[in-house]
Each structure stands twice: as structure tokens, then as C-alpha cells.
């Protein structure tokens, strides 16, 4: 069996380190020369809520040699069409691509490699690449989990294989309701990664401060309304029904939801949004694949999304340099709190 993590950046380095430490011979594939050379020379150093170093097999994309039985796809969605088309010929006869990307990437990937070769996986933890070869795990070790599921035609044997590989790191839940799991993760990313990028801070800077928290609850409601309109049933997140906790139809229930936000996010307060990391590094971010998806589905199904629309607007200005990420940007949401 042959395995690769394509796009072994912040999250992929952590996953690759855990898998390697668990006895899996997996290749960590990345284009960043400094990162690859550091991994080769010193191994993957995982810091933050854990601290360990493990020798890993790091390669460049042009050094990949198939056939691969499983390719974990952890790049941004921006270039999925080209990336997946290039990876498809490297799969074994029954090989699969496991997308751990944000948003809802499975349909686009399935169009290229087929539904029977597409597995979706939701990542319930965060990490940040702090230097070449070093990634900081920003979630509590007791709160790490994956939620995965296959599209039509995926065999149980293949799902079991993917599950066994991911379990080298943490708990894995196999979802019958993959779309629901995707919408639940999209809600979290749109709210905390979106607003965290707006204010230039961590998930904790959203959940722990009064005004961002008030905006967050409204953002979640929009996501739930849009998801329901599209036919999705939101999957539980680490055993919690987020629609029951955070959906509201009255001011009193909205206030109650606001009080729950810091409690629900207490193990993830240190996560630095990947979109914010990209903007700080001068790279395009995935706003169109996160909050932009909520807005797109909202337009399609006639559900207003003013909070998500404003998040997209602000982050695009941050990308262009017109605005700097910072706490003062929360003022652009004041009109929605009246």
C-alpha cells in the first residue's frame, strides 16, 4: 500500500507526523522548498498543545511515483481542477482521493476522478505552520477528531482503510450524512475563521469578546438557514447538535446562544484562521470556498446572508490591502446588531 499527503502544510504536517509515528509509511508532499528540506533534515516538529518530533518522508510533487492507494488532499481549493486532474493518473486501480479541504469540495473532485474514488473528511482541529518543518497544534489533544464519509460507490473496505490511517492521530467518526458533516464544519469555518480573519485574531478573539460573539451567533443562524434551505441536515459536532444550541427565533434564545459560544469553543480558542495566515503571508485565501459558499447557496435558495456577505467583502479588501485585519473591523457589522 502506498499513501501520500498532498499539500502537507500546517494541518498536513501534523497529520503526517502522527501517521508516521503510528507506523504508516506516508509521503508528505509540498512545493515549499524550505519546508521540505527542513522536514528531510530534522523531521516534523509538532508544538503547541503537544511537543514531539518524528522523522518523516518529505518529497516535492514532481518526485511522486504512483500508484497510490490513498492520497490525502490538503491543499487550498483554489486550484482543485488542475491539482486533482494531475493526481488522478497516480491513483491505483481502486485508489481514492480523501479531501480534507474546507467548504464542500467533494462534488468537484468526483467530477474528475469519479464518485467511487472520492472520500470526504472534516477536520475538527487546527494548526499553524510556525517555521519550516514546524507546525503548531492549536487545539486541545482531547478535542481532536475527524468525520469522514464516502460518495456513492466507495467500498466499505476502502473506507475502513482510510479510517484506520486517520485513527493514527485521533478519533474518526464515519458519517452516513457526509453532506451534513460538511455543512456543520462550514458553519464553524464561516463563523470563526471568517470573523477571526476579519478581526485579525484567533477563534478565541471571536468567541471571547462581546461584539464579535454577537455577530458570530447571527452568522451561524444564516448558515443554518441556508443549509436547511439546500436540504442539508446538520451533523452533530463532537456529539453536540449545533442547530439546537445556536439556532434562534427570539431575542431571548439569541442571548442564550451568545452565552454558549465561549463554552463551546473553549478547547479551540488558540486556532489561527488559515485565511488569516494566508493574508499575512501575502497569499490568496479561501474566502470563496468558505463564507462565499454560504452566500452562493443563499442566493440560489432565496435566503438573505448579510453577515456572510459583509465577511466576504471585508476579507477581499484585506486580501487586496485596502483594509488590514484588525479588531476595529468589527465596526462594519454594527448595523446588523441594532
Beta strands, then each sheet from edge to edge (+ up, - down):
strand 1: 3-6
strand 2: 26-29
strand 3: 44-48
strand 4: 52-54
strand 5: 57-59
strand 6: 68-73
strand 7: 91-99
strand 8: 118-123
strand 9: 127-131
strand 10: 134-137
strand 11: 145-150
strand 12: 171-174
sheet 1: 5+ 2+ 1+ 6+ 7+ 8+ 11- 12-
sheet 2: 4+ 3- 10- 9+
end
